[in-house]
Amino acid sequence: MSPIEQLADYCAPLLRQPVILKVRRNHGLEHATIHILNRQRYKLSGRSSETGFVLLGEAPTEDIESAVREALARMKAGERQLALHPNCGTNLVTSGFLVTAIAFFGFAGRRWRRAWERFPTMMILMMAVILLSTPLGMSLQRHFTTEGDLGEMELVSVTRETINLPLNGQQLTVHRIVTAQA
């Protein structure tokens, strides 16, 4: 058993708390929906909560609803791997944290001249960490931030709204997907 799996087992009582489990399931359904919509060349991002998730980006509401229904059906049929997505924020945070930690510890307490001497070594270490952080981020998704078993989840509604962005005046399309879980 990997250290991530051991930590997930230890944290299981917390990860199975109803509110946290709802967020993790919605996060998994969000990823599955984005996987399906990516096949149609839509570029979307999402944010999950205990009541569902939002998708940010332009796509017809009918296509969004169809993708959510397909994702829900496929995941309930056993395609739990759809809950994992390579562009998830979990992967980005994992990479950012590890690279920052390497840089901090590699350059901490050094004078500028000594820091510059260490720069090539630190650069190689940071690149290695970036390569290793993707599998680590995917493992963190699998065991902590998403859930592929949707249980008795149901789709309640899909609504669309357009928001005017304050600084540049552009419009952002937001689809709100509401789910219900037993």
C-alpha angles and dihedrals in degrees: 000000000000122000089250091054091047091051090047090052089051091048094043095108089056095041090052094053106124097243094045092045091051091052092047092049092048089048089054092048090048090055093046090050091050091049089056094044092048088063086062090051096251114146109211140155128203147199125206134210137169091274098048136286143278127231118209118206141057119298133128112270090231090058091048093051092046091050092049091051092047092047092049092049094045094048092048087050089058107272092128093152087076086078090073121078127179093219095054118134088239089069092046093049091047092053094044094048095048095046091047091049092050091049093046095050093039096053102027116123094004126128115238094258093051090045092055090050089056094045098097092049092046091048091054091047092049092050090050090050091052090053092048095042095071095063089042091051091049090051091050089051092050095049106027121013103037137037122208095193103081095185111196095341117154134188111246103176148337117211132177131214136168120224125198109227110230103223104041102021093233120140125243122202114220125188116196114206114195120197135184124215130188 
